Amino acid sequence: MQLVVGRIGRPHGIRGDVTVEVRTDDPELRFAVGASIATDPAGRGPLVIEGRRWHKDVLLVRFAGVDDRDTADSLRGVMLVIDSAEVEPSDDPDEFHDHELIGLAVVTTSGEQVGEVTDVLHHGQDLLVVARPGRDDALVPFVRELVPEVDVRGGRLVIDPPEGLLS
């Protein structure tokens, strides 16, 4: 599974630098000088990072072979991706990466099959998007009170929904 770690934005200056919307907790590792990074669409990469710097809280990156504003602008909107296997699991047993949760079967504490996690939304509070066969998706707040058990290896997540959450 590919994970997006950044999105190329507008050019910065005339020498090929681009802004990058960072979507990773570890930009220093993911955007290290000399690193080769895959792209989506795949035909736009891989791109090799030739230089990077921060400018007013915005990451500016220069890629090898991108030497002018027009070439930089042609990369606008390209996603920078890594393979999920490159992400180290957290040492914290209560912390999960989105890709670890997506695909888990969802059951209630009473054993009722609910569906499958298809996405994780981060809108002030983390929400699990649970696809339910024949019904609308359910949004389940990802908090211990409602999600008492996450078994990544076993491929399931247990929820204790309050009345009305799955209605």
N, C-alpha and C positions, 0 to 999 in steps of 0.2 A: 504494500500500500504506500502511495506517495503522500507526503505531508508538505504542505505549503509553508515555507519559512520566510517568504518575502514576495512582494509584488513590485515590479519595476514601474516607477512613476515617470515624471517628466524629466527632460534633460536639465542639467545644471551647468551653465556656462557653455563654451563652444568647443571644448576639448574632449567631449564624449562621456563626461560624468553623468550619472543618472541618480535620481532620488530613489530610495528603496523603502517601501512601507514594510517595516519589520513585523514578522509574525512568528517570532521565536523568542524563547526566554534566554537564549544564549547567542546573541548576534556576534559576539567576539569570536566564537568557535565557527559558526555557520558561514560567516563572511570574512574569514581569515585570508590574508593576502596569499595567493598561490593556490587557493582551494578551487576545485572544479565543481560547479553546481549544475544539476540538471534543470531543465525547463519544461514548462507546460504552456504552449505546445512544444513537444519534444524536438521538433525541427529547428527551433531557435537556439538550441544549445547543444552540448553543454557550454557554459560560459566559465571562463577562468578569471578569477578576481585578481586584478593587477594593482589595485589600490583602493583604499577606503578611508573615510574620515567622517566625523560628526560635524554638522553645521547647524547650530540652533536646534538641537534635538532631532535633526533629520539625518539619516544615514545617506552619505553620498558614496557611490561605488563607481569605479572605473573597471571595465572589463577589457581583457586583451582583445585587440583587433577593433575595438570601438573607439575611434579617434576623432570623431566630429559630432556635432549636434544632430545632424540628420540621421546618422546611423544610430545614435543614442535614442532619438525619438522613435525610430522604427521598432524599438524594444518595449515601448510603453505598453503596460498591461500584461506583459509576460510574467507568469508565475515562476518563482524559484522554488524548486522542490528537492526533497531528500527522501530516501527510502526509510520507512518507519523502523526497519531493523537497525538503523544508525542511531536511534534514540535509546539511550540507556534508561532502564526502568528506574523509577524513583526508589530511594531507600525508605521513604515514608510509606507505611502500609495503607495510609488513608489518602494518598495522592496518586492520581492516575492521569495519564495522557489521554487525550480524546480518542486517538486511534485504538487504545486498549479497550475502550468502552463500546465503540461502534461495532455492532455485530453480536453483542451479548444478548442472549435470550432473557426476557424479563418475566419473572413470576412473582406472585404475591406471597406473603408470609404463610398463607394457608395453602399454597401450592398451585393456585390458579394460573394458567398460562395467560400472559397479557400480550406479548408481542416481542419485538426486537428493537434495540437501540439503533437508530439510523443516523443520529447526529447529536452533537453537544453544542448548545448555544451559550454564549457568554454575554448576558445582558444584565449587568449588575449582580445577578445571581445565576449560577450555572444551572441550565435546564437540560434534561435528557429528552430528546425527541424519541418517542416510542411508537413505532408503526404497529398498528393493530389490524389483524385481518378483518376485512369487511366493515371497518369503522374508521373514523378520523384518527389522526395521530394524537397521542396524549403528550402533554408537556409535564414532566415530573421534576420538581426542584431537586437538585442533587445535593441533599443534606442528609446527615446521618439519621435523623428522625424518620425520614421517609425512605431512605435507602440504607437499611441496616447491614446489608451484605453484598459485597462485590467479589465474585470469584472469577477472575480473568482466566485462569488456567482451566477451570471447569466450564467456562463459556456461559456463565449466567450471572444475573444480578437480581437480588430480591428486594421488592419494594413493600412498604407497609402504607398503602394509600389511605388518606383520610376519606371519609364519606364524600362523594361527589367528584373526587379527582379524576376518576376514570369514566364518569357518566357522559 
